[in-house]
Amino acid sequence: MKILTSFSVIKMSEGLRLSYTYTEINEDGVAINNNVQESRFIVQDELKNSSNNIMTYIENNFLK
């Protein structure tokens, strides 16, 4: 099983990039992979919209 431990959305010239970290645990509850990092570009419109909404919220509520 993979457990998400962190994620971020980064604005890049190519588009939005989703980076995330997870820990993989086996059926006995033992961590077999810690702090695995992956990233990919966001291509789904729904996910782009959700990411933009979160960034807009942060800008309007925490950066003013």
PQR file of N, CA, C, O and H, with PARSE charges and radii, in Angstrom:
ATOM      1  N   MET A   1       0.848  -1.152   0.000 -0.4000 1.5000
ATOM      2  CA  MET A   1       0.000   0.000   0.000 -0.0000 2.0000
ATOM      3  C   MET A   1       0.907   1.232   0.000  0.5500 1.7000
ATOM      4  O   MET A   1       1.946   1.249   0.660 -0.5500 1.4000
ATOM      5  N   LYS A   2       0.504   2.257  -0.744 -0.4000 1.5000
ATOM      6  CA  LYS A   2       1.243   3.514  -0.787 -0.0000 2.0000
ATOM      7  C   LYS A   2       0.462   4.569  -0.016  0.5500 1.7000
ATOM      8  O   LYS A   2      -0.745   4.724  -0.206 -0.5500 1.4000
ATOM      9  H   LYS A   2      -0.340   2.243  -1.281  0.4000 1.0000
ATOM     10  N   ILE A   3       1.165   5.300   0.864 -0.4000 1.5000
ATOM     11  CA  ILE A   3       0.547   6.333   1.679 -0.0000 2.0000
ATOM     12  C   ILE A   3       1.169   7.674   1.310  0.5500 1.7000
ATOM     13  O   ILE A   3       2.377   7.869   1.449 -0.5500 1.4000
ATOM     14  H   ILE A   3       2.145   5.174   1.018  0.4000 1.0000
ATOM     15  N   LEU A   4       0.342   8.585   0.844 -0.4000 1.5000
ATOM     16  CA  LEU A   4       0.791   9.920   0.476 -0.0000 2.0000
ATOM     17  C   LEU A   4       1.261  10.660   1.719  0.5500 1.7000
ATOM     18  O   LEU A   4       0.545  10.714   2.720 -0.5500 1.4000
ATOM     19  H   LEU A   4      -0.639   8.427   0.731  0.4000 1.0000
ATOM     20  N   THR A   5       2.468  11.235   1.661 -0.4000 1.5000
ATOM     21  CA  THR A   5       3.000  11.965   2.810 -0.0000 2.0000
ATOM     22  C   THR A   5       3.129  13.461   2.548  0.5500 1.7000
ATOM     23  O   THR A   5       3.149  14.249   3.493 -0.5500 1.4000
ATOM     24  H   THR A   5       3.049  11.191   0.848  0.4000 1.0000
ATOM     25  N   SER A   6       3.215  13.866   1.284 -0.4000 1.5000
ATOM     26  CA  SER A   6       3.221  15.297   0.967 -0.0000 2.0000
ATOM     27  C   SER A   6       2.981  15.482  -0.527  0.5500 1.7000
ATOM     28  O   SER A   6       3.176  14.567  -1.327 -0.5500 1.4000
ATOM     29  H   SER A   6       3.198  13.226   0.516  0.4000 1.0000
ATOM     30  N   PHE A   7       2.548  16.702  -0.884 -0.4000 1.5000
ATOM     31  CA  PHE A   7       2.417  17.038  -2.298 -0.0000 2.0000
ATOM     32  C   PHE A   7       2.511  18.540  -2.468  0.5500 1.7000
ATOM     33  O   PHE A   7       2.294  19.301  -1.524 -0.5500 1.4000
ATOM     34  H   PHE A   7       2.389  17.446  -0.234  0.4000 1.0000
ATOM     35  N   SER A   8       2.836  18.959  -3.676 -0.4000 1.5000
ATOM     36  CA  SER A   8       2.855  20.384  -4.002 -0.0000 2.0000
ATOM     37  C   SER A   8       2.566  20.545  -5.481  0.5500 1.7000
ATOM     38  O   SER A   8       2.797  19.643  -6.286 -0.5500 1.4000
ATOM     39  H   SER A   8       3.013  18.342  -4.443  0.4000 1.0000
ATOM     40  N   VAL A   9       2.055  21.717  -5.814 -0.4000 1.5000
ATOM     41  CA  VAL A   9       1.806  22.075  -7.204 -0.0000 2.0000
ATOM     42  C   VAL A   9       2.722  23.249  -7.517  0.5500 1.7000
ATOM     43  O   VAL A   9       2.723  24.250  -6.801 -0.5500 1.4000
ATOM     44  H   VAL A   9       1.867  22.450  -5.160  0.4000 1.0000
ATOM     45  N   ILE A  10       3.497  23.128  -8.580 -0.4000 1.5000
ATOM     46  CA  ILE A  10       4.479  24.135  -8.933 -0.0000 2.0000
ATOM     47  C   ILE A  10       4.148  24.709 -10.303  0.5500 1.7000
ATOM     48  O   ILE A  10       3.940  23.972 -11.266 -0.5500 1.4000
ATOM     49  H   ILE A  10       3.496  22.315  -9.162  0.4000 1.0000
ATOM     50  N   LYS A  11       4.103  26.048 -10.378 -0.4000 1.5000
ATOM     51  CA  LYS A  11       3.909  26.713 -11.672 -0.0000 2.0000
ATOM     52  C   LYS A  11       5.238  26.705 -12.408  0.5500 1.7000
ATOM     53  O   LYS A  11       6.247  27.185 -11.889 -0.5500 1.4000
ATOM     54  H   LYS A  11       4.272  26.648  -9.595  0.4000 1.0000
ATOM     55  N   MET A  12       5.237  26.159 -13.621 -0.4000 1.5000
ATOM     56  CA  MET A  12       6.438  26.135 -14.450 -0.0000 2.0000
ATOM     57  C   MET A  12       6.083  26.693 -15.822  0.5500 1.7000
ATOM     58  O   MET A  12       4.904  26.827 -16.150 -0.5500 1.4000
ATOM     59  H   MET A  12       4.418  25.770 -14.043  0.4000 1.0000
ATOM     60  N   SER A  13       7.083  27.014 -16.617 -0.4000 1.5000
ATOM     61  CA  SER A  13       6.804  27.552 -17.950 -0.0000 2.0000
ATOM     62  C   SER A  13       6.059  26.536 -18.813  0.5500 1.7000
ATOM     63  O   SER A  13       5.305  26.927 -19.704 -0.5500 1.4000
ATOM     64  H   SER A  13       8.040  26.905 -16.350  0.4000 1.0000
ATOM     65  N   GLU A  14       6.252  25.265 -18.570 -0.4000 1.5000
ATOM     66  CA  GLU A  14       5.578  24.208 -19.335 -0.0000 2.0000
ATOM     67  C   GLU A  14       4.150  23.955 -18.862  0.5500 1.7000
ATOM     68  O   GLU A  14       3.365  23.324 -19.571 -0.5500 1.4000
ATOM     69  H   GLU A  14       6.865  24.948 -17.846  0.4000 1.0000
ATOM     70  N   GLY A  15       3.807  24.442 -17.672 -0.4000 1.5000
ATOM     71  CA  GLY A  15       2.484  24.212 -17.095 -0.0000 2.0000
ATOM     72  C   GLY A  15       2.602  23.900 -15.617  0.5500 1.7000
ATOM     73  O   GLY A  15       3.637  24.152 -15.001 -0.5500 1.4000
ATOM     74  H   GLY A  15       4.444  24.954 -17.096  0.4000 1.0000
ATOM     75  N   LEU A  16       1.548  23.355 -15.055 -0.4000 1.5000
ATOM     76  CA  LEU A  16       1.539  23.001 -13.636 -0.0000 2.0000
ATOM     77  C   LEU A  16       2.151  21.617 -13.440  0.5500 1.7000
ATOM     78  O   LEU A  16       1.837  20.673 -14.164 -0.5500 1.4000
ATOM     79  H   LEU A  16       0.707  23.150 -15.555  0.4000 1.0000
ATOM     80  N   ARG A  17       3.023  21.521 -12.456 -0.4000 1.5000
ATOM     81  CA  ARG A  17       3.673  20.244 -12.145 -0.0000 2.0000
ATOM     82  C   ARG A  17       3.239  19.818 -10.748  0.5500 1.7000
ATOM     83  O   ARG A  17       3.308  20.599  -9.799 -0.5500 1.4000
ATOM     84  H   ARG A  17       3.279  22.288 -11.868  0.4000 1.0000
ATOM     85  N   LEU A  18       2.798  18.583 -10.636 -0.4000 1.5000
ATOM     86  CA  LEU A  18       2.410  17.994  -9.361 -0.0000 2.0000
ATOM     87  C   LEU A  18       3.567  17.133  -8.862  0.5500 1.7000
ATOM     88  O   LEU A  18       3.968  16.177  -9.526 -0.5500 1.4000
ATOM     89  H   LEU A  18       2.742  17.949 -11.407  0.4000 1.0000
ATOM     90  N   SER A  19       4.094  17.472  -7.705 -0.4000 1.5000
ATOM     91  CA  SER A  19       5.154  16.683  -7.077 -0.0000 2.0000
ATOM     92  C   SER A  19       4.590  16.081  -5.802  0.5500 1.7000
ATOM     93  O   SER A  19       3.851  16.739  -5.069 -0.5500 1.4000
ATOM     94  H   SER A  19       3.768  18.248  -7.165  0.4000 1.0000
ATOM     95  N   TYR A  20       4.935  14.842  -5.544 -0.4000 1.5000
ATOM     96  CA  TYR A  20       4.403  14.182  -4.356 -0.0000 2.0000
ATOM     97  C   TYR A  20       5.404  13.182  -3.802  0.5500 1.7000
ATOM     98  O   TYR A  20       6.289  12.688  -4.500 -0.5500 1.4000
ATOM     99  H   TYR A  20       5.535  14.307  -6.140  0.4000 1.0000
ATOM    100  N   THR A  21       5.224  12.905  -2.513 -0.4000 1.5000
ATOM    101  CA  THR A  21       6.074  11.967  -1.796 -0.0000 2.0000
ATOM    102  C   THR A  21       5.174  10.960  -1.093  0.5500 1.7000
ATOM    103  O   THR A  21       4.108  11.309  -0.586 -0.5500 1.4000
ATOM    104  H   THR A  21       4.504  13.306  -1.945  0.4000 1.0000
ATOM    105  N   TYR A  22       5.618   9.707  -1.069 -0.4000 1.5000
ATOM    106  CA  TYR A  22       4.833   8.680  -0.391 -0.0000 2.0000
ATOM    107  C   TYR A  22       5.738   7.643   0.247  0.5500 1.7000
ATOM    108  O   TYR A  22       6.922   7.536  -0.074 -0.5500 1.4000
ATOM    109  H   TYR A  22       6.484   9.424  -1.481  0.4000 1.0000
ATOM    110  N   THR A  23       5.149   6.882   1.160 -0.4000 1.5000
ATOM    111  CA  THR A  23       5.807   5.738   1.777 -0.0000 2.0000
ATOM    112  C   THR A  23       5.037   4.494   1.369  0.5500 1.7000
ATOM    113  O   THR A  23       3.807   4.478   1.391 -0.5500 1.4000
ATOM    114  H   THR A  23       4.187   6.969   1.421  0.4000 1.0000
ATOM    115  N   GLU A  24       5.764   3.460   0.999 -0.4000 1.5000
ATOM    116  CA  GLU A  24       5.133   2.189   0.621 -0.0000 2.0000
ATOM    117  C   GLU A  24       5.261   1.210   1.788  0.5500 1.7000
ATOM    118  O   GLU A  24       6.345   1.013   2.338 -0.5500 1.4000
ATOM    119  H   GLU A  24       6.764   3.473   0.981  0.4000 1.0000
ATOM    120  N   ILE A  25       4.136   0.606   2.151 -0.4000 1.5000
ATOM    121  CA  ILE A  25       4.078  -0.310   3.292 -0.0000 2.0000
ATOM    122  C   ILE A  25       3.570  -1.668   2.814  0.5500 1.7000
ATOM    123  O   ILE A  25       2.623  -1.741   2.031 -0.5500 1.4000
ATOM    124  H   ILE A  25       3.255   0.766   1.704  0.4000 1.0000
ATOM    125  N   ASN A  26       4.202  -2.745   3.289 -0.4000 1.5000
ATOM    126  CA  ASN A  26       3.754  -4.080   2.880 -0.0000 2.0000
ATOM    127  C   ASN A  26       2.581  -4.546   3.733  0.5500 1.7000
ATOM    128  O   ASN A  26       2.125  -3.818   4.615 -0.5500 1.4000
ATOM    129  H   ASN A  26       4.972  -2.686   3.925  0.4000 1.0000
ATOM    130  N   GLU A  27       2.093  -5.754   3.474 -0.4000 1.5000
ATOM    131  CA  GLU A  27       0.902  -6.268   4.162 -0.0000 2.0000
ATOM    132  C   GLU A  27       1.126  -6.512   5.654  0.5500 1.7000
ATOM    133  O   GLU A  27       0.164  -6.671   6.405 -0.5500 1.4000
ATOM    134  H   GLU A  27       2.464  -6.346   2.758  0.4000 1.0000
ATOM    135  N   ASP A  28       2.396  -6.542   6.091 -0.4000 1.5000
ATOM    136  CA  ASP A  28       2.708  -6.706   7.513 -0.0000 2.0000
ATOM    137  C   ASP A  28       2.862  -5.369   8.234  0.5500 1.7000
ATOM    138  O   ASP A  28       3.138  -5.336   9.433 -0.5500 1.4000
ATOM    139  H   ASP A  28       3.178  -6.413   5.481  0.4000 1.0000
ATOM    140  N   GLY A  29       2.684  -4.274   7.509 -0.4000 1.5000
ATOM    141  CA  GLY A  29       2.812  -2.955   8.108 -0.0000 2.0000
ATOM    142  C   GLY A  29       4.234  -2.428   8.153  0.5500 1.7000
ATOM    143  O   GLY A  29       4.513  -1.436   8.826 -0.5500 1.4000
ATOM    144  H   GLY A  29       2.459  -4.301   6.535  0.4000 1.0000
ATOM    145  N   VAL A  30       5.130  -3.087   7.439 -0.4000 1.5000
ATOM    146  CA  VAL A  30       6.526  -2.669   7.418 -0.0000 2.0000
ATOM    147  C   VAL A  30       6.751  -1.732   6.234  0.5500 1.7000
ATOM    148  O   VAL A  30       6.348  -2.028   5.110 -0.5500 1.4000
ATOM    149  H   VAL A  30       4.903  -3.893   6.892  0.4000 1.0000
ATOM    150  N   ALA A  31       7.396  -0.604   6.499 -0.4000 1.5000
ATOM    151  CA  ALA A  31       7.721   0.330   5.422 -0.0000 2.0000
ATOM    152  C   ALA A  31       8.820  -0.280   4.561  0.5500 1.7000
ATOM    153  O   ALA A  31       9.904  -0.595   5.053 -0.5500 1.4000
ATOM    154  H   ALA A  31       7.724  -0.363   7.413  0.4000 1.0000
ATOM    155  N   ILE A  32       8.535  -0.444   3.278 -0.4000 1.5000
ATOM    156  CA  ILE A  32       9.529  -1.028   2.375 -0.0000 2.0000
ATOM    157  C   ILE A  32      10.173   0.026   1.478  0.5500 1.7000
ATOM    158  O   ILE A  32      11.256  -0.203   0.940 -0.5500 1.4000
ATOM    159  H   ILE A  32       7.655  -0.188   2.878  0.4000 1.0000
ATOM    160  N   ASN A  33       9.531   1.164   1.312 -0.4000 1.5000
ATOM    161  CA  ASN A  33      10.097   2.304   0.587 -0.0000 2.0000
ATOM    162  C   ASN A  33       9.670   3.569   1.308  0.5500 1.7000
ATOM    163  O   ASN A  33       8.477   3.841   1.441 -0.5500 1.4000
ATOM    164  H   ASN A  33       8.652   1.350   1.749  0.4000 1.0000
ATOM    165  N   ASN A  34      10.639   4.340   1.771 -0.4000 1.5000
ATOM    166  CA  ASN A  34      10.349   5.596   2.465 -0.0000 2.0000
ATOM    167  C   ASN A  34      10.696   6.780   1.584  0.5500 1.7000
ATOM    168  O   ASN A  34      11.663   6.745   0.823 -0.5500 1.4000
ATOM    169  H   ASN A  34      11.608   4.119   1.663  0.4000 1.0000
ATOM    170  N   ASN A  35       9.896   7.826   1.696 -0.4000 1.5000
ATOM    171  CA  ASN A  35      10.193   9.099   1.055 -0.0000 2.0000
ATOM    172  C   ASN A  35      10.398   8.963  -0.459  0.5500 1.7000
ATOM    173  O   ASN A  35      11.314   9.565  -1.018 -0.5500 1.4000
ATOM    174  H   ASN A  35       9.110   7.855   2.314  0.4000 1.0000
ATOM    175  N   VAL A  36       9.559   8.184  -1.109 -0.4000 1.5000
ATOM    176  CA  VAL A  36       9.623   8.043  -2.565 -0.0000 2.0000
ATOM    177  C   VAL A  36       9.058   9.317  -3.177  0.5500 1.7000
ATOM    178  O   VAL A  36       7.956   9.742  -2.831 -0.5500 1.4000
ATOM    179  H   VAL A  36       8.815   7.695  -0.654  0.4000 1.0000
ATOM    180  N   GLN A  37       9.811   9.924  -4.083 -0.4000 1.5000
ATOM    181  CA  GLN A  37       9.395  11.185  -4.691 -0.0000 2.0000
ATOM    182  C   GLN A  37       9.125  10.986  -6.173  0.5500 1.7000
ATOM    183  O   GLN A  37       9.910  10.358  -6.883 -0.5500 1.4000
ATOM    184  H   GLN A  37      10.707   9.579  -4.364  0.4000 1.0000
ATOM    185  N   GLU A  38       8.005  11.531  -6.629 -0.4000 1.5000
ATOM    186  CA  GLU A  38       7.644  11.478  -8.041 -0.0000 2.0000
ATOM    187  C   GLU A  38       7.007  12.802  -8.422  0.5500 1.7000
ATOM    188  O   GLU A  38       6.538  13.548  -7.562 -0.5500 1.4000
ATOM    189  H   GLU A  38       7.367  12.041  -6.053  0.4000 1.0000
ATOM    190  N   SER A  39       6.992  13.086  -9.711 -0.4000 1.5000
ATOM    191  CA  SER A  39       6.296  14.282 -10.182 -0.0000 2.0000
ATOM    192  C   SER A  39       5.861  14.062 -11.617  0.5500 1.7000
ATOM    193  O   SER A  39       6.418  13.236 -12.340 -0.5500 1.4000
ATOM    194  H   SER A  39       7.373  12.480 -10.410  0.4000 1.0000
ATOM    195  N   ARG A  40       4.856  14.818 -12.007 -0.4000 1.5000
ATOM    196  CA  ARG A  40       4.336  14.761 -13.368 -0.0000 2.0000
ATOM    197  C   ARG A  40       3.579  16.041 -13.651  0.5500 1.7000
ATOM    198  O   ARG A  40       3.130  16.731 -12.736 -0.5500 1.4000
ATOM    199  H   ARG A  40       4.403  15.489 -11.420  0.4000 1.0000
ATOM    200  N   PHE A  41       3.442  16.349 -14.932 -0.4000 1.5000
ATOM    201  CA  PHE A  41       2.683  17.531 -15.317 -0.0000 2.0000
ATOM    202  C   PHE A  41       1.195  17.239 -15.248  0.5500 1.7000
ATOM    203  O   PHE A  41       0.749  16.132 -15.547 -0.5500 1.4000
ATOM    204  H   PHE A  41       3.806  15.788 -15.675  0.4000 1.0000
ATOM    205  N   ILE A  42       0.434  18.250 -14.850 -0.4000 1.5000
ATOM    206  CA  ILE A  42      -1.018  18.119 -14.757 -0.0000 2.0000
ATOM    207  C   ILE A  42      -1.602  18.362 -16.141  0.5500 1.7000
ATOM    208  O   ILE A  42      -1.432  19.442 -16.707 -0.5500 1.4000
ATOM    209  H   ILE A  42       0.796  19.149 -14.607  0.4000 1.0000
ATOM    210  N   VAL A  43      -2.286  17.366 -16.687 -0.4000 1.5000
ATOM    211  CA  VAL A  43      -2.880  17.489 -18.024 -0.0000 2.0000
ATOM    212  C   VAL A  43      -4.404  17.436 -17.989  0.5500 1.7000
ATOM    213  O   VAL A  43      -5.050  17.822 -18.962 -0.5500 1.4000
ATOM    214  H   VAL A  43      -2.423  16.489 -16.227  0.4000 1.0000
ATOM    215  N   GLN A  44      -4.986  16.970 -16.900 -0.4000 1.5000
ATOM    216  CA  GLN A  44      -6.439  16.878 -16.773 -0.0000 2.0000
ATOM    217  C   GLN A  44      -7.007  18.254 -16.413  0.5500 1.7000
ATOM    218  O   GLN A  44      -6.555  18.891 -15.462 -0.5500 1.4000
ATOM    219  H   GLN A  44      -4.461  16.656 -16.109  0.4000 1.0000
ATOM    220  N   ASP A  45      -8.003  18.703 -17.187 -0.4000 1.5000
ATOM    221  CA  ASP A  45      -8.600  20.019 -16.959 -0.0000 2.0000
ATOM    222  C   ASP A  45      -9.169  20.164 -15.553  0.5500 1.7000
ATOM    223  O   ASP A  45      -8.998  21.208 -14.923 -0.5500 1.4000
ATOM    224  H   ASP A  45      -8.370  18.185 -17.960  0.4000 1.0000
ATOM    225  N   GLU A  46      -9.837  19.141 -15.059 -0.4000 1.5000
ATOM    226  CA  GLU A  46     -10.442  19.211 -13.723 -0.0000 2.0000
ATOM    227  C   GLU A  46      -9.375  19.422 -12.647  0.5500 1.7000
ATOM    228  O   GLU A  46      -9.567  20.215 -11.725 -0.5500 1.4000
ATOM    229  H   GLU A  46      -9.976  18.294 -15.571  0.4000 1.0000
ATOM    230  N   LEU A  47      -8.260  18.715 -12.767 -0.4000 1.5000
ATOM    231  CA  LEU A  47      -7.182  18.860 -11.790 -0.0000 2.0000
ATOM    232  C   LEU A  47      -6.495  20.215 -11.929  0.5500 1.7000
ATOM    233  O   LEU A  47      -6.099  20.813 -10.928 -0.5500 1.4000
ATOM    234  H   LEU A  47      -8.105  18.071 -13.516  0.4000 1.0000
ATOM    235  N   LYS A  48      -6.349  20.706 -13.162 -0.4000 1.5000
ATOM    236  CA  LYS A  48      -5.797  22.055 -13.372 -0.0000 2.0000
ATOM    237  C   LYS A  48      -6.668  23.096 -12.683  0.5500 1.7000
ATOM    238  O   LYS A  48      -6.159  23.979 -11.994 -0.5500 1.4000
ATOM    239  H   LYS A  48      -6.670  20.220 -13.975  0.4000 1.0000
ATOM    240  N   ASN A  49      -7.974  22.992 -12.867 -0.4000 1.5000
ATOM    241  CA  ASN A  49      -8.899  23.942 -12.245 -0.0000 2.0000
ATOM    242  C   ASN A  49      -8.825  23.880 -10.724  0.5500 1.7000
ATOM    243  O   ASN A  49      -8.807  24.916 -10.059 -0.5500 1.4000
ATOM    244  H   ASN A  49      -8.387  22.274 -13.427  0.4000 1.0000
ATOM    245  N   SER A  50      -8.781  22.678 -10.176 -0.4000 1.5000
ATOM    246  CA  SER A  50      -8.691  22.522  -8.718 -0.0000 2.0000
ATOM    247  C   SER A  50      -7.390  23.125  -8.190  0.5500 1.7000
ATOM    248  O   SER A  50      -7.392  23.807  -7.165 -0.5500 1.4000
ATOM    249  H   SER A  50      -8.795  21.837 -10.716  0.4000 1.0000
ATOM    250  N   SER A  51      -6.295  22.880  -8.878 -0.4000 1.5000
ATOM    251  CA  SER A  51      -4.998  23.420  -8.469 -0.0000 2.0000
ATOM    252  C   SER A  51      -5.004  24.938  -8.521  0.5500 1.7000
ATOM    253  O   SER A  51      -4.514  25.597  -7.604 -0.5500 1.4000
ATOM    254  H   SER A  51      -6.294  22.326  -9.710  0.4000 1.0000
ATOM    255  N   ASN A  52      -5.554  25.491  -9.589 -0.4000 1.5000
ATOM    256  CA  ASN A  52      -5.634  26.946  -9.717 -0.0000 2.0000
ATOM    257  C   ASN A  52      -6.507  27.553  -8.628  0.5500 1.7000
ATOM    258  O   ASN A  52      -6.195  28.626  -8.112 -0.5500 1.4000
ATOM    259  H   ASN A  52      -5.952  24.956 -10.334  0.4000 1.0000
ATOM    260  N   ASN A  53      -7.597  26.879  -8.273 -0.4000 1.5000
ATOM    261  CA  ASN A  53      -8.466  27.366  -7.197 -0.0000 2.0000
ATOM    262  C   ASN A  53      -7.728  27.414  -5.865  0.5500 1.7000
ATOM    263  O   ASN A  53      -7.877  28.374  -5.109 -0.5500 1.4000
ATOM    264  H   ASN A  53      -7.851  26.007  -8.692  0.4000 1.0000
ATOM    265  N   ILE A  54      -6.943  26.397  -5.577 -0.4000 1.5000
ATOM    266  CA  ILE A  54      -6.170  26.371  -4.328 -0.0000 2.0000
ATOM    267  C   ILE A  54      -5.132  27.488  -4.331  0.5500 1.7000
ATOM    268  O   ILE A  54      -4.973  28.182  -3.327 -0.5500 1.4000
ATOM    269  H   ILE A  54      -6.823  25.618  -6.191  0.4000 1.0000
ATOM    270  N   MET A  55      -4.425  27.671  -5.445 -0.4000 1.5000
ATOM    271  CA  MET A  55      -3.420  28.728  -5.520 -0.0000 2.0000
ATOM    272  C   MET A  55      -4.059  30.108  -5.381  0.5500 1.7000
ATOM    273  O   MET A  55      -3.504  30.979  -4.710 -0.5500 1.4000
ATOM    274  H   MET A  55      -4.554  27.107  -6.260  0.4000 1.0000
ATOM    275  N   THR A  56      -5.212  30.317  -6.003 -0.4000 1.5000
ATOM    276  CA  THR A  56      -5.921  31.590  -5.893 -0.0000 2.0000
ATOM    277  C   THR A  56      -6.359  31.837  -4.456  0.5500 1.7000
ATOM    278  O   THR A  56      -6.249  32.959  -3.960 -0.5500 1.4000
ATOM    279  H   THR A  56      -5.663  29.609  -6.547  0.4000 1.0000
ATOM    280  N   TYR A  57      -6.847  30.818  -3.792 -0.4000 1.5000
ATOM    281  CA  TYR A  57      -7.247  30.945  -2.386 -0.0000 2.0000
ATOM    282  C   TYR A  57      -6.059  31.385  -1.528  0.5500 1.7000
ATOM    283  O   TYR A  57      -6.180  32.295  -0.709 -0.5500 1.4000
ATOM    284  H   TYR A  57      -6.936  29.907  -4.195  0.4000 1.0000
ATOM    285  N   ILE A  58      -4.923  30.737  -1.722 -0.4000 1.5000
ATOM    286  CA  ILE A  58      -3.726  31.085  -0.947 -0.0000 2.0000
ATOM    287  C   ILE A  58      -3.318  32.531  -1.220  0.5500 1.7000
ATOM    288  O   ILE A  58      -3.028  33.286  -0.293 -0.5500 1.4000
ATOM    289  H   ILE A  58      -4.824  29.998  -2.388  0.4000 1.0000
ATOM    290  N   GLU A  59      -3.298  32.912  -2.499 -0.4000 1.5000
ATOM    291  CA  GLU A  59      -2.913  34.281  -2.856 -0.0000 2.0000
ATOM    292  C   GLU A  59      -3.857  35.307  -2.229  0.5500 1.7000
ATOM    293  O   GLU A  59      -3.402  36.330  -1.717 -0.5500 1.4000
ATOM    294  H   GLU A  59      -3.534  32.299  -3.252  0.4000 1.0000
ATOM    295  N   ASN A  60      -5.156  35.048  -2.264 -0.4000 1.5000
ATOM    296  CA  ASN A  60      -6.146  36.003  -1.759 -0.0000 2.0000
ATOM    297  C   ASN A  60      -6.238  36.058  -0.241  0.5500 1.7000
ATOM    298  O   ASN A  60      -6.571  37.102   0.320 -0.5500 1.4000
ATOM    299  H   ASN A  60      -5.526  34.218  -2.680  0.4000 1.0000
ATOM    300  N   ASN A  61      -5.949  34.954   0.424 -0.4000 1.5000
ATOM    301  CA  ASN A  61      -6.153  34.891   1.868 -0.0000 2.0000
ATOM    302  C   ASN A  61      -4.880  34.937   2.710  0.5500 1.7000
ATOM    303  O   ASN A  61      -4.936  35.281   3.891 -0.5500 1.4000
ATOM    304  H   ASN A  61      -5.678  34.106  -0.033  0.4000 1.0000
ATOM    305  N   PHE A  62      -3.760  34.602   2.133 -0.4000 1.5000
ATOM    306  CA  PHE A  62      -2.533  34.542   2.922 -0.0000 2.0000
ATOM    307  C   PHE A  62      -1.429  35.460   2.415  0.5500 1.7000
ATOM    308  O   PHE A  62      -0.470  35.722   3.141 -0.5500 1.4000
ATOM    309  H   PHE A  62      -3.715  34.322   1.174  0.4000 1.0000
ATOM    310  N   LEU A  63      -1.543  35.950   1.194 -0.4000 1.5000
ATOM    311  CA  LEU A  63      -0.452  36.736   0.622 -0.0000 2.0000
ATOM    312  C   LEU A  63      -0.793  38.207   0.431  0.5500 1.7000
ATOM    313  O   LEU A  63      -0.057  38.931  -0.239 -0.5500 1.4000
ATOM    314  H   LEU A  63      -2.322  35.737   0.604  0.4000 1.0000
ATOM    315  N   LYS A  64      -1.890  38.651   1.008 -0.4000 1.5000
ATOM    316  CA  LYS A  64      -2.270  40.067   0.889 -0.0000 2.0000
ATOM    317  C   LYS A  64      -2.096  40.776   2.198  0.5500 1.7000
ATOM    318  O   LYS A  64      -2.365  41.973   2.292 -0.5500 1.4000
ATOM    319  H   LYS A  64      -2.488  38.063   1.553  0.4000 1.0000
TER
END
